[in-house]
Amino acid sequence: MGHANQLGSIPSLIPLGNFITPDTVKYHTGNILFRWDKQQSDDNKWRVQAYYDYFRRSAFNNAALNVHTFDLEIQNQLKLSALSKHQFVWGAGYRGIVDELEPAFALSYSPRQRYTRTF
């Protein structure tokens, strides 16, 4: 958790333009990692890893950005008897990211949420 000071701009209906005002940006973040390793034999090893990250940034008039990131990876390492000097590594991975924008006074977003996937 943290914060930073900045100058913000308030829209005005008066032809002179916007008003500049001090503002505080607030940050919240956290993450967790899970890893599981399994060695079935000297020639066969597995790894499963999952990761979650959360980030929130809120600023002027409580307009906020929330980002949720999730990763999952599975990997297998094989030592094949026919290729005694080499190892065969294969696996699969997935990453999902959700971006959410929260509107505030005089601010709106379209779309408010975006989901990005990578395999």
DSSP file (Angstrom, degrees, kcal/mol; ACC not computed):
  #  RESIDUE AA STRUCTURE BP1 BP2  ACC     N-H-->O    O-->H-N    N-H-->O    O-->H-N    TCO  KAPPA ALPHA  PHI   PSI    X-CA   Y-CA   Z-CA
    1    1 A M              0   0    0      0, 0.0     2,-0.3     0, 0.0    27,-0.2   0.000 360.0 360.0 360.0 141.2    0.0    0.0    0.0
    2    2 A G  E     -A   27   0A   0     25,-2.1    25,-2.9     2,-0.0     2,-0.3  -0.954 360.0-142.2-164.6-179.8    1.3    3.5   -0.8
    3    3 A H  E     -A   26   0A   0     -2,-0.3     2,-0.3    23,-0.2    23,-0.2  -0.978   4.8-163.4-152.5 163.0    0.4    6.9   -2.1
    4    4 A A  E     -A   25   0A   0     21,-2.0    21,-3.4    -2,-0.3     2,-0.3  -0.988  21.4-123.0-147.2 149.0    1.8    9.7   -4.2
    5    5 A N  E     +A   24   0A   0     -2,-0.3     2,-0.3    19,-0.2    19,-0.2  -0.743  37.9 155.5 -96.4 143.7    0.9   13.4   -4.6
    6    6 A Q  E     -A   23   0A   0     17,-2.8    17,-3.0    -2,-0.3     2,-0.5  -0.928  43.6 -98.9-151.6 172.6    0.1   14.9   -8.0
    7    7 A L  E     -A   22   0A   0     -2,-0.3     2,-0.3    15,-0.2    13,-0.0  -0.884  38.6-162.0 -99.7 132.9   -1.8   17.7   -9.6
    8    8 A G  E     -A   21   0A   0     13,-4.2    13,-2.9    -2,-0.5     2,-0.5  -0.739  11.4-132.0-112.5 163.0   -5.3   16.9  -10.9
    9    9 A S  E     -A   20   0A   0     -2,-0.3    11,-0.2    11,-0.2     9,-0.0  -0.962  10.7-157.9-119.1 127.6   -7.6   18.7  -13.3
   10   10 A I  E     -A   19   0A   0      9,-3.2     9,-2.4    -2,-0.5    96,-0.1  -0.910  25.3-122.0-103.3 123.7  -11.3   19.4  -12.6
   11   11 A P        -     0   0    0      0, 0.0     2,-0.4     0, 0.0     7,-0.1  -0.338  30.3-157.7 -62.4 144.8  -13.4   20.0  -15.7
   12   12 A S        -     0   0    0      2,-0.1     5,-0.1     1,-0.1     6,-0.0  -0.955  26.0-150.5-128.0 144.8  -15.2   23.4  -15.7
   13   13 A L  S    S+     0   0    0     -2,-0.4    -1,-0.1     3,-0.0     5,-0.1   0.545  76.9  96.8 -85.2  -8.9  -18.3   24.6  -17.5
   14   14 A I  S >  S-     0   0    0      3,-0.3     3,-1.9     1,-0.1    -2,-0.1  -0.633  86.4-122.7 -79.6 137.9  -16.7   28.1  -17.5
   15   15 A P  T 3  S+     0   0    0      0, 0.0    -1,-0.1     0, 0.0     3,-0.1   0.611 100.5  81.9 -59.7 -11.7  -14.9   29.0  -20.7
   16   16 A L  T 3  S-     0   0    0      1,-0.2     2,-0.3     0, 0.0    -3,-0.0   0.715  97.9-125.8 -69.2 -18.4  -11.7   29.7  -18.8
   17   17 A G    <   -     0   0    0     -3,-1.9    -3,-0.3    -5,-0.1    -1,-0.2  -0.825  47.1 -11.9 115.7-152.9  -10.9   25.9  -18.8
   18   18 A N        -     0   0    0     -2,-0.3     2,-0.4    -7,-0.1    -9,-0.0  -0.515  55.2-124.1 -92.3 155.2  -10.1   23.4  -16.1
   19   19 A F  E     -A   10   0A   0     -9,-2.4    -9,-3.2    -2,-0.2     2,-0.5  -0.841  20.9-140.9 -96.4 135.6   -9.2   24.0  -12.4
   20   20 A I  E     +A    9   0A   0     -2,-0.4   -11,-0.2   -11,-0.2   -13,-0.0  -0.839  29.1 169.7 -97.1 130.1   -5.9   22.5  -11.2
   21   21 A T  E     -A    8   0A   0    -13,-2.9   -13,-4.2    -2,-0.5     2,-0.1  -0.981  37.7-100.2-139.9 149.4   -6.0   21.0   -7.8
   22   22 A P  E     -A    7   0A   0      0, 0.0     2,-0.3     0, 0.0   -15,-0.2  -0.387  44.1-177.9 -66.3 148.6   -3.7   18.8   -5.6
   23   23 A D  E     -A    6   0A   0    -17,-3.0   -17,-2.8    37,-0.1     2,-0.5  -0.982  22.5-136.2-146.7 154.3   -4.6   15.1   -5.5
   24   24 A T  E     -A    5   0A   0     -2,-0.3     2,-0.5   -19,-0.2   -19,-0.2  -0.969  13.9-150.7-115.9 127.8   -3.3   12.0   -3.8
   25   25 A V  E     -A    4   0A   0    -21,-3.4   -21,-2.0    -2,-0.5     2,-0.4  -0.830  13.4-154.5 -95.2 131.8   -3.0    8.7   -5.7
   26   26 A K  E     -AB   3  58A   0     32,-3.0    32,-2.4    -2,-0.5     2,-0.4  -0.899   6.5-163.6-112.3 138.6   -3.4    5.6   -3.6
   27   27 A Y  E     +AB   2  57A   0    -25,-2.9   -25,-2.1    -2,-0.4     2,-0.4  -0.949   9.2 179.2-121.0 138.9   -1.9    2.2   -4.5
   28   28 A H  E     + B   0  56A   0     28,-2.3    28,-2.8    -2,-0.4     2,-0.3  -0.997  15.3 160.7-134.2 134.3   -2.8   -1.3   -3.2
   29   29 A T  E     + B   0  55A   0     -2,-0.4     2,-0.3    26,-0.2    26,-0.2  -0.992   7.8 157.2-152.0 157.1   -1.0   -4.4   -4.3
   30   30 A G  E     - B   0  54A   0     24,-2.0    24,-3.1    -2,-0.3     2,-0.3  -0.944  10.2-172.1-171.9 157.2   -0.4   -8.0   -3.3
   31   31 A N  E     - B   0  53A   0     -2,-0.3     2,-0.3    22,-0.2    22,-0.2  -0.983   7.9-156.3-154.1 163.9    0.5  -11.3   -4.9
   32   32 A I  E     - B   0  52A   0     20,-2.4    20,-2.4    -2,-0.3     2,-0.4  -0.996   5.8-159.5-144.9 143.7    0.9  -15.0   -4.0
   33   33 A L  E     - B   0  51A   0     -2,-0.3     2,-0.4    18,-0.2    18,-0.2  -0.986   3.9-171.0-127.6 134.8    2.9  -17.8   -5.6
   34   34 A F  E     + B   0  50A   0     16,-3.0    16,-2.7    -2,-0.4     2,-0.4  -0.994   8.1 178.1-124.1 130.2    2.3  -21.6   -5.3
   35   35 A R  E     - B   0  49A   0     -2,-0.4     2,-0.4    14,-0.2    14,-0.2  -0.999   7.0-173.9-135.7 133.5    4.8  -24.1   -6.7
   36   36 A W  E     - B   0  48A   0     12,-2.9    12,-2.6    -2,-0.4     2,-0.4  -0.993   3.8-170.7-128.3 124.4    4.7  -27.9   -6.5
   37   37 A D  E     - B   0  47A   0     -2,-0.4     2,-0.4    10,-0.2    10,-0.2  -0.940   3.2-176.9-114.9 136.6    7.5  -30.1   -7.6
   38   38 A K  E     - B   0  46A   0      8,-2.4     8,-3.1    -2,-0.4     2,-0.8  -0.982  12.0-163.0-135.9 122.2    7.2  -33.9   -7.9
   39   39 A Q  E     + B   0  45A   0     -2,-0.4     6,-0.2     6,-0.2     3,-0.1  -0.892   9.5 178.0-105.2 104.7   10.0  -36.2   -8.9
   40   40 A Q  E    S-     0   0A   0      4,-1.5     2,-0.3    -2,-0.8    -1,-0.2   0.829  70.7 -22.7 -75.4 -32.1    8.5  -39.5   -9.9
   41   41 A S  E >  S- B   0  44A   0      3,-1.6     3,-1.0    -3,-0.1    -1,-0.2  -0.920  78.3 -83.3-159.7-179.8   11.8  -41.1  -10.8
   42   42 A D  T 3  S+     0   0    0     -2,-0.3     3,-0.1     1,-0.2    -2,-0.0   0.732 130.7  42.8 -64.9 -20.5   15.4  -39.9  -11.8
   43   43 A D  T 3  S+     0   0    0      1,-0.2    36,-2.2    35,-0.1     2,-0.4   0.379 110.7  57.0-106.5   2.1   14.1  -39.6  -15.3
   44   44 A N  E <   +BC  41  78A   0     -3,-1.0    -3,-1.6    34,-0.2    -4,-1.5  -0.925  56.6 168.2-144.6 112.5   10.7  -38.0  -14.8
   45   45 A K  E     -BC  39  77A   0     32,-2.3    32,-2.9    -2,-0.4     2,-0.3  -0.970  12.1-163.1-126.9 141.0   10.1  -34.6  -13.0
   46   46 A W  E     -BC  38  76A   0     -8,-3.1    -8,-2.4    -2,-0.4     2,-0.3  -0.904   4.3-173.1-120.2 149.1    6.9  -32.5  -12.8
   47   47 A R  E     -BC  37  75A   0     28,-2.4    28,-2.8    -2,-0.3     2,-0.4  -0.982   3.1-175.2-141.7 132.5    6.4  -28.9  -11.8
   48   48 A V  E     -BC  36  74A   0    -12,-2.6   -12,-2.9    -2,-0.3     2,-0.4  -0.996  10.4-179.2-123.8 131.2    3.1  -27.0  -11.4
   49   49 A Q  E     -BC  35  73A   0     24,-2.7    24,-2.7    -2,-0.4     2,-0.4  -0.997   7.3-176.7-135.2 133.6    3.2  -23.3  -10.6
   50   50 A A  E     -BC  34  72A   0    -16,-2.7   -16,-3.0    -2,-0.4     2,-0.4  -0.979   4.8-175.4-128.7 143.3    0.3  -20.9  -10.0
   51   51 A Y  E     -BC  33  71A   0     20,-2.3    20,-2.7    -2,-0.4     2,-0.4  -1.000   6.1-172.3-141.5 136.5    0.6  -17.1   -9.5
   52   52 A Y  E     -BC  32  70A   0    -20,-2.4   -20,-2.4    -2,-0.4     2,-0.4  -0.998   5.6-176.6-130.6 136.0   -2.0  -14.4   -8.6
   53   53 A D  E     -BC  31  69A   0     16,-2.4    16,-2.5    -2,-0.4     2,-0.4  -0.995   5.6-166.4-133.1 138.2   -1.3  -10.6   -8.5
   54   54 A Y  E     +BC  30  68A   0    -24,-3.1   -24,-2.0    -2,-0.4     2,-0.4  -0.983   8.5 176.2-124.6 135.7   -3.7   -7.8   -7.6
   55   55 A F  E     -BC  29  67A   0     12,-1.9    12,-2.8    -2,-0.4     2,-0.4  -0.996   2.9-178.8-139.7 133.0   -3.1   -4.1   -8.2
   56   56 A R  E     -BC  28  66A   0    -28,-2.8   -28,-2.3    -2,-0.4     2,-0.4  -0.999   3.4-177.2-133.7 133.1   -5.4   -1.1   -7.5
   57   57 A R  E     -BC  27  65A   0      8,-2.4     8,-2.5    -2,-0.4     2,-0.4  -0.989   6.5-178.7-128.2 121.2   -4.7    2.5   -8.3
   58   58 A S  E     +BC  26  64A   0    -32,-2.4   -32,-3.0    -2,-0.4     6,-0.2  -0.956  11.0 155.9-122.0 142.9   -7.2    5.1   -7.2
   59   59 A A    >   +     0   0    0      4,-2.6     3,-1.9    -2,-0.4     4,-0.3  -0.387  45.0   9.6-137.6-147.3   -6.9    8.8   -7.9
   60   60 A F  G >  S-     0   0    0      1,-0.3     3,-1.6     2,-0.2    -1,-0.3  -0.026 129.5  -1.6 -46.4 129.7   -9.0   12.0   -8.2
   61   61 A N  G 3  S-     0   0    0      1,-0.3    44,-0.5    -3,-0.1    -1,-0.3   0.757 125.1 -71.2  58.3  27.2  -12.7   11.6   -7.3
   62   62 A N  G <  S+     0   0    0     -3,-1.9    -1,-0.3     1,-0.2     2,-0.2   0.683  80.5 161.6  64.5  21.1  -12.0    7.9   -6.5
   63   63 A A    <   -     0   0    0     -3,-1.6    -4,-2.6    -4,-0.3     2,-0.3  -0.573  23.7-169.6 -65.3 134.8  -11.6    6.9  -10.2
   64   64 A A  E     -CD  58 102A   0     38,-1.4    38,-2.8    -2,-0.2     2,-0.4  -0.938  29.9-152.6-137.8 153.6   -9.8    3.5  -10.0
   65   65 A L  E     -CD  57 101A   0     -8,-2.5    -8,-2.4    -2,-0.3     2,-0.4  -0.996  15.7-170.7-121.3 126.1   -8.0    0.9  -12.0
   66   66 A N  E     -CD  56 100A   0     34,-2.8    34,-2.9    -2,-0.4     2,-0.4  -0.971   1.2-171.9-116.6 132.5   -8.0   -2.7  -10.8
   67   67 A V  E     -CD  55  99A   0    -12,-2.8   -12,-1.9    -2,-0.4     2,-0.5  -0.988   3.6-172.7-128.1 123.2   -5.8   -5.3  -12.4
   68   68 A H  E     -CD  54  98A   0     30,-2.5    30,-2.8    -2,-0.4     2,-0.4  -0.968   7.2-172.8-113.0 126.2   -6.1   -9.1  -11.6
   69   69 A T  E     -CD  53  97A   0    -16,-2.5   -16,-2.4    -2,-0.5     2,-0.4  -0.980   4.0-177.2-123.3 131.3   -3.4  -11.4  -13.1
   70   70 A F  E     -CD  52  96A   0     26,-2.7    26,-2.7    -2,-0.4     2,-0.4  -0.995   1.5-174.9-129.5 128.5   -3.5  -15.1  -12.9
   71   71 A D  E     -CD  51  95A   0    -20,-2.7   -20,-2.3    -2,-0.4     2,-0.4  -0.950   3.8-177.7-120.9 141.9   -0.7  -17.5  -14.3
   72   72 A L  E     +CD  50  94A   0     22,-2.6    22,-2.4    -2,-0.4     2,-0.4  -0.988   6.1 178.1-137.8 130.3   -0.7  -21.3  -14.4
   73   73 A E  E     -CD  49  93A   0    -24,-2.7   -24,-2.7    -2,-0.4     2,-0.4  -0.998   9.8-171.8-136.2 135.0    2.2  -23.3  -15.7
   74   74 A I  E     +CD  48  92A   0     18,-2.7    18,-2.3    -2,-0.4     2,-0.4  -0.993  13.2 178.2-124.6 132.5    2.6  -27.1  -15.9
   75   75 A Q  E     -CD  47  91A   0    -28,-2.8   -28,-2.4    -2,-0.4     2,-0.4  -0.996  13.4-166.3-139.8 141.0    6.0  -28.6  -17.0
   76   76 A N  E     -CD  46  90A   0     14,-3.2    14,-2.4    -2,-0.4     2,-0.5  -0.993   5.2-161.3-127.7 134.8    7.4  -32.1  -17.4
   77   77 A Q  E     -CD  45  89A   0    -32,-2.9   -32,-2.3    -2,-0.4     2,-0.4  -0.968  14.4-176.5-119.0 118.4   11.1  -33.0  -17.7
   78   78 A L  E     -CD  44  88A   0     10,-3.4    10,-3.5    -2,-0.5     2,-0.6  -0.907  21.0-155.8-118.1 141.5   11.9  -36.4  -19.1
   79   79 A K        -     0   0    0    -36,-2.2     2,-0.3    -2,-0.4     8,-0.2  -0.954  23.3-150.1-112.7 109.2   15.2  -38.1  -19.7
   80   80 A L    >   -     0   0    0     -2,-0.6     3,-0.9     6,-0.5     6,-0.3  -0.617  12.2-138.1 -85.8 135.9   14.6  -40.7  -22.4
   81   81 A S  G >  S+     0   0    0     -2,-0.3     3,-0.7     1,-0.3    -1,-0.1   0.824 104.3  56.2 -62.5 -31.4   16.8  -43.8  -22.4
   82   82 A A  G 3  S+     0   0    0      1,-0.3     2,-0.3     2,-0.1    -1,-0.3   0.783 114.6  39.8 -71.1 -25.5   17.3  -43.6  -26.2
   83   83 A L  G X  S+     0   0    0     -3,-0.9     3,-2.4     3,-0.1    -3,-0.3  -0.562  73.6 167.3-118.6  64.7   18.7  -40.1  -25.8
   84   84 A S  T <  S+     0   0    0     -3,-0.7    -1,-0.1     1,-0.3    -2,-0.1   0.706  74.5  49.6 -59.3 -24.2   20.8  -40.6  -22.6
   85   85 A K  T 3  S+     0   0    0     -3,-0.1     2,-0.3    -4,-0.1    -1,-0.3   0.473 107.9  64.0 -92.8  -1.4   22.7  -37.3  -22.9
   86   86 A H    <   -     0   0    0     -3,-2.4    -6,-0.5    -6,-0.3     2,-0.4  -0.854  64.4-147.5-125.1 156.4   19.5  -35.2  -23.5
   87   87 A Q        -     0   0    0     -2,-0.3     2,-0.6    -8,-0.2    -8,-0.2  -0.938  11.3-142.4-120.0 146.8   16.4  -34.2  -21.7
   88   88 A F  E     -D   78   0A   0    -10,-3.5   -10,-3.4    -2,-0.4     2,-0.5  -0.943  19.3-173.2-109.8 119.8   13.0  -33.6  -23.1
   89   89 A V  E     +D   77   0A   0     -2,-0.6     2,-0.3   -12,-0.2   -12,-0.2  -0.958  11.4 161.4-117.4 128.7   11.0  -30.7  -21.5
   90   90 A W  E     +D   76   0A   0    -14,-2.4   -14,-3.2    -2,-0.5     2,-0.3  -0.945   5.6 138.9-139.6 161.7    7.4  -30.0  -22.4
   91   91 A G  E     -D   75   0A   0     -2,-0.3     2,-0.3   -16,-0.2   -16,-0.2  -0.984  34.7-117.6-178.5-175.0    4.6  -28.0  -20.8
   92   92 A A  E     -D   74   0A   0    -18,-2.3   -18,-2.7    -2,-0.3     2,-0.3  -0.984  20.3-166.0-145.6 151.4    1.7  -25.7  -21.1
   93   93 A G  E     -D   73   0A   0     26,-0.7     2,-0.3    -2,-0.3   -20,-0.2  -0.979   5.3-169.7-142.3 154.8    1.0  -22.2  -19.7
   94   94 A Y  E     -D   72   0A   0    -22,-2.4   -22,-2.6    -2,-0.3     2,-0.4  -0.997   1.1-174.1-143.0 138.4   -2.0  -19.9  -19.3
   95   95 A R  E     -DE  71 118A   0     23,-2.6    23,-2.4    -2,-0.3     2,-0.4  -0.992   2.8-173.9-134.5 129.4   -2.2  -16.2  -18.3
   96   96 A G  E     -DE  70 117A   0    -26,-2.7   -26,-2.7    -2,-0.4     2,-0.4  -0.983   1.7-172.6-121.9 133.3   -5.4  -14.3  -17.7
   97   97 A I  E     -DE  69 116A   0     19,-2.6    19,-2.8    -2,-0.4     2,-0.5  -0.991   4.8-166.3-127.6 127.4   -5.5  -10.6  -17.0
   98   98 A V  E     -DE  68 115A   0    -30,-2.8   -30,-2.5    -2,-0.4     2,-0.5  -0.964   4.2-167.5-114.0 120.5   -8.7   -8.7  -16.0
   99   99 A D  E     -DE  67 114A   0     15,-2.7    15,-2.2    -2,-0.5     2,-0.4  -0.929   7.1-174.0-105.0 127.0   -8.6   -4.9  -16.2
  100  100 A E  E     -DE  66 113A   0    -34,-2.9   -34,-2.8    -2,-0.5     2,-0.5  -0.986   8.9-161.8-124.7 129.4  -11.4   -3.0  -14.5
  101  101 A L  E     -D   65   0A   0     11,-3.0   -36,-0.2    -2,-0.4     8,-0.2  -0.944   7.8-153.8-110.3 125.0  -12.0    0.7  -14.6
  102  102 A E  E     -D   64   0A   0    -38,-2.8   -38,-1.4    -2,-0.5    -2,-0.0  -0.866  18.3-132.1 -99.1 124.5  -14.3    2.3  -12.0
  103  103 A P        -     0   0    0      0, 0.0     2,-0.3     0, 0.0     5,-0.2  -0.235  24.2-174.5 -71.6 163.4  -15.9    5.5  -13.1
  104  104 A A  B >   -F  107   0B   0      3,-0.8     3,-2.5   -41,-0.1   -42,-0.1  -0.807  46.8 -42.6-141.6-177.9  -16.0    8.7  -11.0
  105  105 A F  T 3  S+     0   0    0    -44,-0.5   -42,-0.1     1,-0.3     3,-0.1  -0.319 130.4   0.1 -54.3 126.8  -17.6   12.1  -11.2
  106  106 A A  T 3  S+     0   0    0      1,-0.2     2,-0.4   -96,-0.1    -1,-0.3   0.579 117.2  98.1  67.7  12.9  -17.3   13.4  -14.8
  107  107 A L  B <   +F  104   0B   0     -3,-2.5    -3,-0.8     2,-0.0     2,-0.3  -0.996  41.0 161.8-130.9 134.2  -15.4   10.2  -15.9
  108  108 A S        -     0   0    0     -2,-0.4     2,-0.4    -5,-0.2    -6,-0.1  -0.983  18.6-151.2-145.1 156.9  -16.8    7.1  -17.6
  109  109 A Y        -     0   0    0     -2,-0.3     3,-0.2    -8,-0.2     4,-0.1  -0.952   9.8-134.0-131.1 145.9  -15.2    4.2  -19.5
  110  110 A S  S    S+     0   0    0      1,-0.4     2,-0.1    -2,-0.4    -2,-0.0  -0.912  97.1  20.4-143.9 116.5  -16.3    2.0  -22.3
  111  111 A P  S    S-     0   0    0      0, 0.0    -1,-0.4     0, 0.0     3,-0.1   0.620  76.8-165.7 -78.9 158.7  -15.7   -0.9  -21.9
  112  112 A R  S    S+     0   0    0     -3,-0.2   -11,-3.0     1,-0.1     2,-0.4   0.699  74.1  37.8 -81.3 -20.0  -15.3   -0.9  -18.2
  113  113 A Q  E     -E  100   0A   0    -13,-0.2     2,-0.4    -4,-0.1   -13,-0.2  -0.988  61.3-173.1-136.9 143.2  -13.7   -4.3  -18.1
  114  114 A R  E     -E   99   0A   0    -15,-2.2   -15,-2.7    -2,-0.4     2,-0.5  -1.000   7.5-159.9-135.9 137.0  -11.3   -6.2  -20.4
  115  115 A Y  E     -E   98   0A   0     -2,-0.4     2,-0.4   -17,-0.2   -17,-0.2  -0.971   9.2-171.5-120.5 119.8  -10.2   -9.8  -20.2
  116  116 A T  E     -E   97   0A   0    -19,-2.8   -19,-2.6    -2,-0.5     2,-0.4  -0.935   2.8-169.3-115.0 131.1   -7.0  -10.8  -21.9
  117  117 A R  E     -E   96   0A   0     -2,-0.4     2,-0.4   -21,-0.2   -21,-0.2  -0.950   6.5-176.0-122.8 140.2   -5.9  -14.5  -22.2
  118  118 A T  E      E   95   0A   0    -23,-2.4   -23,-2.6    -2,-0.4    -2,-0.0  -0.999 360.0 360.0-134.2 131.9   -2.6  -16.0  -23.3
  119  119 A F              0   0    0     -2,-0.4   -26,-0.7   -25,-0.2    -1,-0.1   0.356 360.0 360.0-113.0 360.0   -1.9  -19.7  -23.8
